[in-house]
Amino acid sequence: MEQEEKQQRSRHVADYQRLREVRAAAQLKNLEDFLRMNHISLRDSVSYTTGMIYRNLGKSGLRVSCLGLGTWVTFGGQVTDEVAEELMTIAYENGINLFDTAEVYNSGKAEAVLGSILKKKGWRRSSLVITTKIFWGGKAEMERGLSRKHILEETVRAMTYVINQGMSMYWGTSRWTSMEIMEAYSVARQFNMIPPICEQAEYHMFQREKVEVHLPELFHKIGIGAMTWCPLACGIISGKYNNGIPPYSRASLKGYQWLKDKILNEEGHRQQVKLKELQAVAERIDCTLPQLAIAWCLRNERVNSVLLGASRTDQLMENIRAIQVLPKMTLSIVSEMDCILGNKPYNK
């Protein structure tokens, strides 16, 4: 009897293995058919050189690279158009498919530079995810706001209109509260309109609660994803401000007095002390402090993509290589960092 049971279990295991192989073969064939129909090579669909990771944006079907390239401060401002093109080319060739901008960045120049580069490079539009943000607009009263007539409560209807007209595929929010996002979702469901799929939020080692506590709740309830920005806290975590404000840094630019004050105040000094301890952790796992900070953001699986900012090509490459640090973010390393930071939010 015991021998028969063993044989039966063996047959079940063999049958299950064959079923898995059949399913895998069918999935592979479907993938090959899809890539062939859309004139995409398998090499184009996966980045082998950097090990770029792709994640769904929230519970949507949109696949984005876990690292994106932002254009705040840099495009149309801090860097020349030639440098901007070099940065975009490096990002694209290393598997980044997400590029973020906004109408307010450098008074619209960032959008123009981004568009000009895309036109020049001739990359397939289907291989890119371009995100922009609207609100501030122009100087006139009717050029600001979130809807066709710039009335806040019409936001969901306006975004649905934009998508239905083919001007966009999805819409999301930036710096909205959980209550506002839930309200937008409820309005969309009530009136058969299109809800947002993600929130763009600030997230780094000194700013954690929204992304680690509030957004996971929204993901489970309504599928909202998280696209995060400022992983280096506007350069604070890079270590460049250890000895004050260097010339040509972001904190030295016109209009960034708020950042300078943030670095030089009492809390800023406390952060610098913590960064020195974190630098020791980075050296122990053979990476730079910026790479450690970016990998720390990526270790949160609820973060779909981290937007990088860079003004130099070597800086961008260093940050992209943070993906290779991700496997080193063990529970013990993360726990050690939490102890140094002392700000892990309470999650119910």
Secondary structure, 3 states (H helix, E strand, C coil): CHHHHHHHHHHHHHHHHHHHHHHHHHHHHHHHHHHHHCCCCHHHHCCCCCCCCEEECCCCCCEEECEEEECCCHHHHHCCHHHHHHHHHHHHHCCCCEEECCCCHHHHHHHHHHHHHHHHHCCCHHHCEEECCCCCCCCCHHHCCCCCCCCHHHHHHHHHHHHHCCCCCCCCEECCCHHHHHHHHHHHHHCCCCCCCEEEEECECCECHHHHHHHHHHHHHHCCEEEEECCCCCCHHHCCCCCCCCCCCHHHCCCCHHHHHHHHCHHHHHHHHHHHHHHHHHHHCCCCHHHHHHHHHHCCCCEEEEEECCCCHHHHHHHHHHHHHHHHCCHHHHHHHHHHHCCCCCCC
